[in-house]
Amino acid sequence: MAIKIRLTRGGRKKRPFYRIVAINSRAKRDGKFLEILGTYNPLKDPLEFKIDRARLDRWLNLGARPTDTVRSLIRRAAHQEGL
């Protein structure tokens, strides 16, 4: 079973809110997920991005692959934290 770390959409029409989740790669975008790792709100200024780094590292060590969008968000967060 291939695991991906990707975004699932929430919020109402034209007001997106995303959760960062570990999910089976064959599951639907908003389908059943394994674990919520964080949140992303693109409407805030500056955008709001929260993630549990310990849980993220655990899934990455288990072989989960982040999508391009999640990878760029993680890089942005690491750059802002100065890591």
Contacts in CASP RR format, 6 or more apart in sequence:
PFRMAT RR
TARGET T0000
AUTHOR 0000-0000-0000
METHOD contacts of the structure
MODEL  1
MAIKIRLTRGGRKKRPFYRIVAINSRAKRDGKFLEILGTYNPLKDPLEFK
IDRARLDRWLNLGARPTDTVRSLIRRAAHQEGL
1 24 0 8 1.000
1 25 0 8 1.000
2 24 0 8 1.000
2 25 0 8 1.000
2 26 0 8 1.000
2 65 0 8 1.000
3 22 0 8 1.000
3 23 0 8 1.000
3 24 0 8 1.000
3 25 0 8 1.000
3 34 0 8 1.000
3 59 0 8 1.000
3 62 0 8 1.000
3 63 0 8 1.000
3 64 0 8 1.000
3 65 0 8 1.000
4 22 0 8 1.000
4 23 0 8 1.000
4 24 0 8 1.000
4 25 0 8 1.000
4 64 0 8 1.000
4 65 0 8 1.000
4 66 0 8 1.000
4 67 0 8 1.000
5 20 0 8 1.000
5 21 0 8 1.000
5 22 0 8 1.000
5 23 0 8 1.000
5 37 0 8 1.000
5 56 0 8 1.000
5 59 0 8 1.000
5 60 0 8 1.000
5 64 0 8 1.000
5 65 0 8 1.000
5 66 0 8 1.000
5 67 0 8 1.000
5 70 0 8 1.000
6 20 0 8 1.000
6 21 0 8 1.000
6 23 0 8 1.000
6 29 0 8 1.000
6 66 0 8 1.000
6 67 0 8 1.000
6 69 0 8 1.000
6 70 0 8 1.000
7 18 0 8 1.000
7 19 0 8 1.000
7 20 0 8 1.000
7 21 0 8 1.000
7 40 0 8 1.000
7 67 0 8 1.000
7 69 0 8 1.000
7 70 0 8 1.000
8 18 0 8 1.000
8 19 0 8 1.000
8 21 0 8 1.000
8 23 0 8 1.000
8 29 0 8 1.000
8 30 0 8 1.000
8 31 0 8 1.000
8 33 0 8 1.000
9 16 0 8 1.000
9 17 0 8 1.000
9 18 0 8 1.000
9 29 0 8 1.000
9 30 0 8 1.000
10 16 0 8 1.000
10 17 0 8 1.000
10 18 0 8 1.000
10 19 0 8 1.000
10 30 0 8 1.000
11 17 0 8 1.000
15 43 0 8 1.000
16 42 0 8 1.000
16 43 0 8 1.000
17 39 0 8 1.000
17 40 0 8 1.000
17 41 0 8 1.000
17 43 0 8 1.000
18 39 0 8 1.000
18 40 0 8 1.000
18 41 0 8 1.000
18 42 0 8 1.000
19 33 0 8 1.000
19 36 0 8 1.000
19 38 0 8 1.000
19 39 0 8 1.000
19 40 0 8 1.000
20 36 0 8 1.000
20 37 0 8 1.000
20 38 0 8 1.000
20 39 0 8 1.000
20 40 0 8 1.000
20 51 0 8 1.000
20 70 0 8 1.000
20 73 0 8 1.000
21 33 0 8 1.000
21 34 0 8 1.000
21 35 0 8 1.000
21 36 0 8 1.000
21 37 0 8 1.000
21 38 0 8 1.000
22 33 0 8 1.000
22 34 0 8 1.000
22 35 0 8 1.000
22 37 0 8 1.000
22 59 0 8 1.000
22 64 0 8 1.000
23 31 0 8 1.000
23 32 0 8 1.000
23 33 0 8 1.000
23 34 0 8 1.000
24 32 0 8 1.000
24 34 0 8 1.000
25 65 0 8 1.000
27 33 0 8 1.000
35 55 0 8 1.000
35 59 0 8 1.000
37 51 0 8 1.000
37 52 0 8 1.000
37 55 0 8 1.000
37 56 0 8 1.000
37 59 0 8 1.000
38 50 0 8 1.000
38 51 0 8 1.000
38 52 0 8 1.000
39 48 0 8 1.000
39 49 0 8 1.000
39 50 0 8 1.000
39 51 0 8 1.000
40 47 0 8 1.000
40 48 0 8 1.000
40 49 0 8 1.000
40 50 0 8 1.000
40 73 0 8 1.000
41 47 0 8 1.000
41 48 0 8 1.000
41 49 0 8 1.000
49 73 0 8 1.000
49 76 0 8 1.000
49 77 0 8 1.000
51 73 0 8 1.000
51 74 0 8 1.000
51 77 0 8 1.000
56 74 0 8 1.000
60 66 0 8 1.000
66 74 0 8 1.000
END
